[in-house]
Amino acid sequence: MSERNYWKRMQRKRLSRRSLISASARAGVGAAGLALVGCGDDDDDAQSAAQAQAQPQPDQEQVQAQQQAQQVATQQAQTQEEAMEEEAVALLPGQLTAEEEAMTLTAEQEWRLRYHWSKLQNLPGQADGPKHGGTWRLAHAAPANWNVLGPNASLMAAFAPMFYSQLVVFPMDDYANAHYYINEGDLAAGWEVPEPTTVVFQLQDGITWQDKPPVNGRAMTAEDVKIAYDALREEGRVQASSYTAVNSIDYDNASNNVRFNLAEPAAYLLNNMMNPFHTVVAPEFVEEPSLLDLAENTVGTGPFQLDSATTGSEWRGSRHPEYHKLDPRTGLQLPYIDNIHGLDFVGQRESEWAAWETGETDWIRLQDITEYDRAIEQHPDMVVQVTAPPPGWQPHMTFKDLTAEPFSDPRVRQALSLGMDRDEQAAGVYYGLAAGGYGQNWTFFKDESSPWGFREWPWTFEELGDFHVFNAAEGKRLLDAAGYNEDNPLTFDAAFHTVPGFYLDHFLLVVDQWNRNLGANVTHEQIEWESWLALLFTKEYSGTLFTWLVGSEMDADGLAYGRMHSESPGNIYGINDPDVDQWAVEQRQELDVEKRSEILEKIRVRELENMWRIFCVNPYRMAARREYLFGQMDTYNAWNPGWGATNTERIWKNL
């Protein structure tokens, strides 16, 4: 990363000398040997020869014996090294290296290593494809509202990329890095940044809208793209915070390009444009966005077109026959599969299991280790992946009103955090496959050995600050100082749905911990699943809301400016801190990665001191697919199926 700025931050860093020495030591070359190899010259050789002549010489048999022993040792070392390399290359999901098998690992460490994304490319059958044809069958609820320009547009991220396109996306398939993403063109064939306040996108040729009214398969133009992004940046849109730096958008149909003119450098722009709900809709729908509420009007330029949808039952889609993209890895036409069939099993877990076990669906989310045991017993050849959760999907408690009692007092919020035993949450609900939840991404903790210079999740509770470490006594002391005790217990309602599963178990455990550890009086405000996420925006609950959606941006800006700046349209929490406002603006404009990280660190510390949102633990994502399904990949920023279905076009079957 030579320039350390955001236009080039996706470039891989060169190995440091320290990394090189470490790699050499693993290969059997010590640091001293590396120094000799790297620093020797002719004078050194002459000096070494003179020293050798001055030494007493051993007899010939001894020399030969030493040489033979050295050859045997070298051959054994080479054989062992080759075996280790072969083992590392050929490892399949579920397997560990001999070194890892010998280590003492926690459940979180072991499962993350066993089912790491890098092993998916070694699956049997990869060399046979990709192949075209077939139907992907999945358990996936259809949304009640399909409007990608509406107030709940972020919820459409689970569907929008199947039917719509974006200027830029990120790769998701069995060969993609699940914990590190790069910008990849979607509608854009490429782009350039002639100056920090200008980004020019060159569009691909031959892009057509799907052959459905009102566009009827016409060619997409640069003007269409300009109109669509102007709509996304309109005040009040959930996408608008990503485009506040955009002064204007120009287009040229003749040269087929779109130019974004910025008022200031925008470190976050390209990353945020990869959001799965920053999609290009036709001008006809921009003029009448209410038409997008209807499933039959889901018309884009994406890989699939929606054929039918019945909320609470099922939905079906088929390939867009004039889709414009080729697979960048193989050069083959996308999409690979012909049809998608989604079945709605919300609140019907046993029905979902039956569909998986009988082959009615090709994929299932595994909620815990016991479900893994159940799944693999019936389908021992299934493929499993364990992935870190995305930054925007973090279990936390949010407050209806930070300016009203009792939650206007920071001591109350801090006490509630101290009263959470997060180790108990991780072990009791997720069998240890969880860690400290807080909008993790590349910006928080440095690690020069990683491709982008920062460390992957998980974080420790201690790293997240004193209020993330369980301390019931201190929590009670803070509540007492705020006026709440045995005679006047802290009393409020906590809202959450009632659908059985680990989400509900997690919520009920948090409520129990508050009542048990702090002497509070918290009751469950029961709500319907369909309205659960919407409550985060409508605030139609009494005290607190247990939710997951924290900031659905692909860049740290979504967690900083997007959710915490007092004037951001995405600040649904009511956070109002002058320092955070200043820092949030500064980090948006800072193109130097390390300097920006320092600013974001100040925001993180301030938030976790004030507990404007109380973060719990976050589980890893564990998913299983049938052995004949390829390319269905989860990343830490998107799941498929789930939030961010950007790789549906690369899924294929080998039957």
C-alpha positions in Angstrom: 0.0 0.0 0.0 2.4 2.6 -1.2 0.2 5.7 -0.9 -1.7 4.7 2.2 -4.8 6.4 1.0 -8.3 5.2 0.3 -8.2 5.2 -3.5 -5.4 2.6 -3.2 -6.0 1.0 0.2 -7.1 -2.3 -1.4 -3.6 -3.0 -2.8 -1.7 -5.6 -0.8 1.2 -4.5 1.3 4.7 -5.8 0.6 6.1 -8.2 3.2 8.1 -6.4 5.8 11.6 -7.6 6.7 10.2 -9.0 10.0 7.6 -11.0 8.1 10.2 -12.3 5.7 12.4 -13.4 8.5 9.5 -15.2 10.1 8.6 -16.9 6.8 12.3 -18.0 6.3 12.5 -19.4 9.8 9.4 -21.6 9.1 11.1 -22.8 6.0 14.2 -23.8 7.9 16.3 -20.7 7.2 17.3 -18.9 10.4 17.5 -15.2 10.8 21.3 -15.4 10.8 21.3 -17.4 7.6 18.9 -14.8 6.1 21.3 -12.0 7.1 24.2 -13.8 5.4 22.2 -14.5 2.2 20.9 -11.0 2.1 24.1 -9.1 3.0 27.0 -11.2 1.6 29.4 -10.0 -1.2 32.6 -11.1 -2.9 34.8 -9.7 -0.1 32.9 -11.8 2.4 33.4 -14.9 0.2 37.1 -14.3 0.1 37.3 -13.8 3.8 35.3 -16.9 4.5 37.6 -18.9 2.2 40.7 -17.7 3.9 39.2 -18.5 7.3 38.4 -22.0 6.0 42.0 -22.7 4.9 43.3 -21.6 8.3 41.1 -24.2 10.1 42.3 -27.8 10.7 40.9 -30.1 7.9 39.0 -33.3 8.8 39.8 -36.6 7.0 38.0 -37.5 3.8 35.8 -40.2 5.3 34.6 -37.8 8.0 33.8 -35.2 5.3 31.8 -37.8 3.2 29.9 -39.0 6.3 29.0 -35.4 7.2 28.0 -34.7 3.6 25.8 -37.9 3.5 24.2 -37.0 6.9 23.6 -33.5 5.6 22.0 -34.8 2.4 19.7 -37.1 4.4 18.7 -34.3 6.7 18.1 -32.0 3.8 16.0 -34.5 2.0 14.0 -35.2 5.1 13.5 -31.5 5.7 12.5 -31.0 2.0 10.1 -34.0 2.2 8.6 -32.7 5.5 8.3 -29.2 4.0 6.7 -30.5 0.8 4.3 -32.6 2.9 3.3 -29.5 4.9 2.8 -27.5 1.8 0.8 -30.2 0.2 -1.3 -30.5 3.4 -1.9 -26.8 3.5 -2.9 -26.7 -0.1 -5.2 -29.7 0.1 -6.9 -29.0 3.3 -10.7 -29.4 3.1 -13.3 -27.7 5.3 -13.2 -29.5 8.7 -9.5 -30.4 8.5 -6.7 -28.8 10.5 -2.9 -29.0 10.0 -0.9 -31.2 12.3 0.4 -28.2 14.1 -3.2 -26.9 14.7 -4.3 -30.3 15.9 -1.6 -30.2 18.5 -2.6 -26.8 19.8 -4.9 -26.1 22.7 -7.7 -24.1 21.1 -10.9 -22.5 22.3 -14.1 -23.5 20.5 -14.1 -20.1 18.8 -10.5 -20.6 17.5 -10.9 -24.3 16.5 -14.1 -23.8 14.5 -12.9 -20.7 12.8 -9.8 -22.6 11.7 -11.5 -25.8 10.7 -14.0 -24.1 8.5 -12.0 -21.3 7.1 -13.0 -19.8 3.7 -9.6 -20.6 2.1 -10.4 -24.3 2.1 -13.5 -24.0 -0.1 -11.4 -23.8 -3.3 -10.0 -27.3 -2.5 -13.4 -28.9 -2.6 -13.7 -32.0 -4.8 -15.5 -31.0 -8.0 -14.2 -27.5 -8.3 -12.1 -28.6 -11.3 -15.3 -29.8 -13.1 -16.9 -26.3 -13.3 -18.4 -23.9 -13.1 -21.4 -25.3 -15.0 -24.5 -23.6 -16.2 -28.1 -24.6 -15.4 -30.1 -25.8 -12.5 -32.1 -24.2 -9.7 -30.8 -22.9 -6.4 -33.3 -23.8 -3.7 -33.1 -21.9 -0.4 -35.0 -21.0 2.8 -35.4 -17.3 2.5 -38.4 -15.0 3.4 -39.7 -12.6 0.8 -39.8 -9.0 2.0 -43.2 -7.4 2.6 -41.9 -4.2 0.8 -39.6 -4.2 -2.2 -38.8 -0.5 -2.4 -35.0 0.0 -2.6 -35.6 3.8 -2.4 -37.9 3.6 0.7 -37.2 4.1 4.4 -36.5 0.3 4.9 -34.3 0.0 1.8 -31.4 -1.5 3.8 -33.5 -4.5 4.5 -33.7 -5.1 0.7 -30.0 -5.9 0.7 -30.8 -9.5 1.0 -32.7 -9.4 -2.4 -31.6 -6.3 -4.3 -28.3 -7.6 -5.8 -30.2 -10.5 -7.3 -32.3 -8.2 -9.5 -30.4 -4.9 -9.6 -26.9 -3.8 -10.4 -24.5 -1.3 -8.8 -21.5 0.6 -10.1 -19.1 -1.3 -7.9 -19.4 -4.5 -5.9 -17.0 -7.0 -4.2 -16.3 -10.6 -5.2 -18.0 -13.4 -3.4 -17.3 -17.0 -4.4 -15.2 -20.0 -3.3 -12.0 -18.2 -4.4 -12.7 -14.9 -2.7 -11.2 -13.7 0.6 -14.0 -13.8 3.1 -12.3 -11.4 5.5 -10.9 -8.9 3.1 -12.7 -7.3 0.2 -11.7 -5.4 -2.9 -13.7 -3.1 -5.2 -14.9 -4.8 -8.4 -16.8 -3.3 -11.3 -20.5 -4.3 -11.7 -22.0 -1.7 -14.1 -18.6 -0.1 -14.2 -15.9 -1.5 -16.5 -13.4 0.6 -14.6 -12.9 4.0 -13.0 -10.3 6.6 -12.4 -9.6 9.3 -9.9 -7.9 12.1 -11.7 -7.9 14.2 -8.5 -9.2 13.6 -4.9 -12.5 15.3 -5.7 -13.3 13.6 -8.9 -14.3 10.0 -9.7 -15.1 8.9 -13.3 -16.8 5.6 -14.0 -16.6 4.0 -17.4 -19.7 1.9 -17.9 -19.7 -1.5 -19.6 -21.2 -1.7 -23.1 -24.3 -3.6 -23.9 -26.2 -3.3 -20.6 -29.9 -3.8 -20.9 -32.8 -3.5 -18.5 -34.8 -6.7 -17.9 -37.6 -7.2 -20.4 -40.5 -6.2 -18.1 -42.6 -3.0 -18.0 -42.0 -0.1 -18.0 -38.5 -0.5 -19.4 -39.2 -3.5 -21.6 -35.5 -4.6 -22.2 -34.2 -1.2 -23.5 -30.6 -0.3 -23.3 -29.3 1.3 -20.1 -27.7 4.7 -20.6 -25.2 6.7 -18.6 -28.1 9.1 -18.0 -30.0 6.3 -16.3 -27.1 5.8 -13.9 -26.8 9.5 -13.1 -30.6 9.7 -12.3 -30.4 6.6 -10.1 -27.5 7.9 -8.0 -29.1 11.3 -7.8 -32.1 9.6 -6.3 -29.9 7.7 -3.7 -28.4 10.9 -2.5 -31.7 12.7 -2.0 -32.3 14.0 1.5 -34.2 11.5 3.6 -32.9 8.4 1.7 -31.2 5.8 3.9 -28.3 5.8 1.4 -28.0 9.6 1.5 -25.2 9.9 4.1 -22.8 8.2 1.7 -23.2 10.9 -0.9 -23.1 14.1 1.2 -19.7 15.0 -0.4 -21.1 14.8 -3.9 -21.8 18.2 -5.5 -23.1 16.9 -8.8 -23.1 14.0 -11.1 -22.4 14.4 -14.8 -23.0 11.9 -17.6 -22.0 11.4 -21.3 -24.1 8.9 -23.2 -21.7 9.0 -26.2 -18.7 8.0 -24.2 -20.8 5.9 -21.7 -19.3 7.4 -18.6 -20.5 9.0 -15.3 -18.6 11.6 -13.4 -19.0 12.2 -9.6 -17.9 15.8 -8.7 -17.1 16.0 -4.9 -17.0 19.0 -2.7 -14.2 17.4 -0.6 -12.2 14.1 -0.5 -14.5 11.2 0.5 -12.5 8.4 1.9 -15.5 6.2 2.2 -17.2 6.7 -1.2 -16.1 3.6 -3.2 -16.5 1.3 -0.2 -20.0 2.6 0.6 -21.1 2.3 -3.0 -20.6 -1.5 -2.6 -23.5 -1.6 -0.2 -26.0 -4.1 -1.5 -28.8 -1.6 -1.4 -27.0 1.2 -3.3 -28.6 -0.1 -6.5 -29.5 1.5 -9.9 -33.2 1.7 -10.6 -34.7 2.8 -13.8 -35.8 6.5 -14.2 -39.4 5.4 -14.5 -39.3 4.2 -10.9 -37.4 7.2 -9.6 -40.3 9.3 -10.9 -42.8 7.1 -9.1 -40.9 5.3 -6.3 -44.2 4.0 -4.8 -44.3 1.5 -7.7 -41.2 -0.2 -6.1 -43.4 -1.3 -3.2 -44.8 -4.0 -5.4 -42.8 -7.2 -6.1 -43.9 -7.4 -9.7 -42.2 -4.1 -10.4 -38.8 -5.3 -9.3 -37.1 -4.5 -12.6 -33.3 -3.9 -12.9 -30.2 -4.9 -14.8 -29.1 -7.6 -12.4 -28.5 -11.3 -13.1 -32.0 -12.5 -12.3 -35.5 -11.2 -12.7 -38.3 -11.8 -10.2 -41.1 -13.9 -11.6 -43.4 -14.2 -8.6 -43.5 -13.5 -4.8 -46.0 -14.4 -2.2 -45.2 -13.0 1.3 -45.2 -15.7 3.9 -44.9 -18.5 1.3 -42.3 -18.4 -1.5 -40.7 -16.4 -4.3 -39.2 -17.4 -7.7 -36.7 -15.8 -10.0 -35.1 -16.7 -13.4 -31.9 -15.7 -15.1 -31.8 -12.4 -17.0 -31.1 -13.7 -20.6 -29.3 -10.5 -21.6 -27.2 -10.1 -18.5 -24.0 -8.2 -19.3 -21.4 -9.7 -17.0 -18.7 -12.4 -17.4 -17.1 -14.2 -14.4 -13.8 -12.3 -13.9 -12.1 -15.5 -12.8 -13.2 -17.9 -15.5 -14.4 -15.6 -18.3 -17.7 -17.5 -18.5 -21.1 -15.9 -18.9 -23.0 -15.2 -15.7 -25.2 -16.2 -14.0 -24.5 -19.9 -13.8 -27.8 -21.1 -12.4 -31.1 -20.7 -14.3 -33.6 -20.3 -11.5 -33.9 -19.4 -7.8 -36.6 -20.7 -5.6 -37.0 -19.2 -2.1 -39.2 -20.8 0.6 -40.4 -18.9 3.6 -39.9 -20.8 6.9 -39.9 -18.0 9.4 -41.0 -19.4 12.7 -41.1 -22.9 11.2 -37.6 -24.3 12.1 -38.6 -27.9 11.9 -40.2 -27.4 8.5 -36.9 -25.7 7.4 -35.0 -28.7 8.7 -37.3 -31.1 6.9 -36.7 -29.2 3.6 -32.9 -29.5 4.1 -32.9 -33.1 5.0 -35.2 -34.2 2.2 -33.3 -32.2 -0.4 -36.0 -29.6 -1.0 -33.4 -26.9 -0.2 -29.6 -26.7 -0.9 -28.5 -24.7 2.1 -29.2 -24.3 5.8 -28.1 -21.9 8.5 -26.7 -23.8 11.5 -27.6 -22.0 14.7 -25.1 -23.9 17.0 -22.9 -26.9 17.4 -25.8 -29.3 18.2 -27.4 -28.3 14.9 -24.1 -29.0 13.2 -24.2 -32.5 14.7 -27.7 -33.1 13.4 -26.9 -31.9 9.9 -23.7 -33.8 9.4 -25.2 -37.0 10.8 -27.6 -37.1 7.9 -25.4 -35.4 5.3 -21.7 -36.2 6.1 -20.6 -34.8 2.7 -22.1 -31.3 3.4 -19.8 -28.3 3.1 -19.5 -26.0 6.1 -18.1 -22.5 6.4 -17.6 -20.4 9.6 -17.4 -16.7 9.0 -17.0 -13.6 11.1 -20.2 -11.5 11.3 -20.4 -8.2 9.3 -19.7 -4.8 10.9 -23.3 -3.7 10.3 -24.9 -6.7 12.0 -24.1 -6.5 15.7 -26.4 -7.6 18.6 -27.0 -4.6 20.8 -29.6 -2.8 23.0 -30.7 0.6 21.8 -32.7 3.2 23.7 -35.9 4.9 22.7 -34.8 8.3 24.0 -31.3 9.2 25.2 -32.6 12.5 26.6 -35.2 11.0 28.9 -34.9 9.2 32.2 -33.7 6.7 33.1 -31.4 6.3 30.0 -30.3 10.0 29.8 -28.0 9.2 32.8 -24.8 7.6 31.4 -24.3 5.8 34.7 -27.5 3.8 34.0 -26.3 2.8 30.6 -22.8 1.9 31.9 -24.3 -0.1 34.7 -26.4 -2.1 32.2 -23.3 -2.9 30.2 -21.3 -3.9 33.4 -24.3 -6.2 34.4 -23.9 -8.2 31.2 -21.8 -11.4 31.6 -20.7 -11.6 27.9 -18.7 -14.8 28.6 -21.9 -16.4 29.8 -23.7 -15.2 26.6 -21.1 -16.6 24.3 -20.9 -20.0 26.1 -24.6 -20.3 27.1 -26.2 -19.4 23.8 -23.5 -20.0 21.1 -21.4 -22.8 22.6 -18.4 -20.5 22.6 -18.7 -19.6 18.9 -19.0 -15.9 19.6 -16.8 -12.9 20.7 -17.0 -9.3 21.7 -19.5 -7.6 19.5 -18.7 -4.1 18.2 -19.0 -3.1 14.5 -15.7 -4.8 13.7 -13.8 -3.8 10.6 -10.3 -3.1 9.5 -10.0 0.2 11.2 -9.7 -0.7 14.9 -6.6 -2.6 15.9 -3.4 -2.6 13.9 -1.7 -5.7 12.5 1.1 -5.2 10.1 1.0 -8.9 9.0 -2.5 -8.5 7.5 -3.0 -7.4 3.9 -4.5 -4.0 4.9 -2.5 -3.4 8.1 -5.2 -3.9 10.6 -6.4 -6.9 12.6 -9.4 -9.1 11.8 -12.1 -9.7 14.4 -12.5 -11.0 17.2 -11.7 -8.4 19.8 -11.4 -9.1 23.5 -13.7 -7.6 26.0 -10.7 -5.8 27.7 -9.8 -4.2 24.4 -13.3 -2.7 24.1 -12.9 -1.0 27.5 -13.8 -1.3 31.2 -17.5 -1.3 30.6 -17.4 -4.4 28.4 -15.9 -6.5 31.3 -18.5 -8.1 33.6 -18.6 -6.3 37.0 -21.9 -6.6 38.7 -20.7 -4.9 41.9 -19.6 -1.8 40.0 -22.8 -1.8 38.0 -24.9 -1.8 41.2 -22.7 1.0 42.6 -23.4 3.1 39.5 -27.2 2.4 39.7 -27.2 3.4 43.3 -25.4 6.7 42.5 -28.1 7.3 39.9 -30.9 6.7 42.4 -31.8 3.1 41.7 -31.6 0.4 44.4 -33.6 -2.4 46.1 -36.2 0.1 47.3 -36.3 1.8 43.8 -35.2 -0.8 41.3 -34.5 0.2 37.7 -37.6 -0.7 35.8 -38.3 -0.7 32.1 -39.5 -2.8 29.1 -37.2 -4.4 26.6 -38.7 -5.1 23.2 -37.9 -8.1 21.0 -39.8 -10.6 18.9 -40.9 -14.1 20.1 -39.6 -16.3 17.3 -37.8 -19.3 18.8 -34.1 -19.5 18.2 -30.8 -18.3 19.5 -31.6 -14.7 18.9 -34.5 -15.0 21.3 -32.4 -17.1 23.7 -29.7 -14.4 23.7 -32.2 -11.6 24.4 -33.9 -13.5 27.3 -30.4 -14.2 28.8 -29.6 -10.5 28.7 -32.8 -9.6 30.4 -32.2 -12.3 33.0 -28.6 -11.0 33.6 -29.9 -7.5 34.2 -32.5 -8.7 36.7 -30.2 -11.3 38.3 -26.9 -9.3 38.4 -28.2 -5.8 39.0 -31.5 -6.3 40.8 -33.3 -4.5 37.9 -36.9 -5.1 36.9 -36.9 -5.6 33.2 -39.8 -7.2 31.3 -40.1 -8.5 27.8 -42.2 -6.3 25.5 -43.3 -8.8 22.9 -43.5 -7.7 19.3 -44.2 -9.4 16.0 -41.2 -10.6 14.0 -42.3 -8.7 10.9 -42.1 -5.3 12.6 -39.0 -6.1 14.7 -36.3 -4.4 12.5 -38.6 -1.5 11.6 -38.8 -0.5 15.2 -35.2 0.6 15.1 -36.4 3.4 12.8 -39.9 4.1 14.0 -39.0 4.0 17.8 -42.4 2.5 18.5 -41.3 0.7 21.7 -41.3 1.6 25.4 -37.7 1.4 26.8 -35.1 -0.5 25.0 -35.0 -2.6 21.8 -32.8 -5.6 21.2 -31.6 -5.5 17.6 -28.8 -6.4 15.2 -28.7 -3.6 12.6 -26.1 -1.1 13.7 -24.8 0.5 10.6 -25.2 -1.1 7.2 -22.3 0.5 5.4 -19.3 -1.2 3.9 -17.0 1.4 5.4 -16.2 2.6 8.9 -18.0 5.8 8.0 -21.3 4.0 8.4 -20.5 3.4 12.0 -19.1 6.9 12.6 -20.7 9.6 10.6 -23.6 7.5 9.4 -24.9 6.5 12.8 -23.3 9.0 15.2 -23.1 12.5 13.7 -25.9 14.6 15.1 -27.0 15.8 11.6 -26.7 12.5 9.8 -30.0 11.1 8.4 -28.8 7.7 9.6 -28.4 8.8 13.2 -31.4 6.8 14.5 -30.1 6.6 18.0 -30.2 10.3 19.0 -26.5 10.6 19.6 -25.4 14.2 20.0 -21.8 14.8 20.9 -19.9 17.9 19.5 -16.5 16.0 19.6 -17.9 13.0 17.8 -19.5 15.4 15.2 -16.1 16.9 14.5 -14.2 13.6 14.4 -16.9 12.0 12.2 -16.4 14.8 9.6 -12.6 14.6 9.9 -12.4 10.8 9.3 -14.6 11.2 6.1 -12.0 13.5 4.5 -8.8 11.9 5.7 -7.3 9.8 2.9 -4.3 8.6 4.9 -5.4 5.2 6.3 -3.3 5.4 9.5 -4.4 9.0 10.4 -8.0 8.1 9.7 -7.7 5.1 12.0 -6.6 7.3 14.8 -9.6 9.5 14.4 -12.0 6.5 14.3 -10.3 5.1 17.4 -11.3 8.3 19.3 -14.9 7.8 18.2 -14.9 4.2 19.3 -13.5 5.0 22.7 -16.0 7.9 23.3 -19.0 5.7 22.3 -18.0 2.8 24.5 -17.5 5.1 27.4 -20.9 6.6 27.0 -22.7 3.4 26.0 -25.1 5.1 23.6 -25.7 1.5 22.4 -24.9 -1.5 24.6 -23.2 -4.2 22.6 -23.5 -7.9 23.5 -21.5 -10.7 22.0 -21.8 -11.6 18.3 -21.9 -15.2 17.0 -20.0 -16.5 14.1 -22.0 -17.4 11.0 -22.1 -21.1 10.5 -23.7 -22.3 7.3 -24.0 -25.7 5.5 -24.6 -26.4 1.8 -25.0 -29.6 -0.1 -21.8 -31.1 -1.6 -23.0 -30.4 -5.1 -23.4 -26.6 -4.6 -20.4 -24.3 -5.3 -19.8 -20.6 -5.1 -22.3 -19.9 -2.3 -19.9 -17.9 -0.1 -20.2 -15.9 3.1 -17.9 -13.0 3.9 -17.6 -10.8 7.0 -19.4 -8.1 5.1 -22.2 -10.1 3.5 -24.0 -13.4 3.7 -25.7 -15.3 0.9 -28.5 -15.9 1.5 -28.9 -13.0 3.9 -27.8 -9.4 4.1 -25.8 -8.7 0.9 -26.6 -11.4 -1.6 -24.0 -10.1 -4.1 -22.6 -13.5 -5.3 -25.8 -15.2 -6.4 -24.7 -14.9 -10.0 -21.6 -17.1 -9.3 -23.3 -20.0 -7.6 -23.3 -23.2 -9.6 -24.2 -26.9 -9.3 -22.3 -30.0 -10.0 -24.9 -32.8 -10.3 
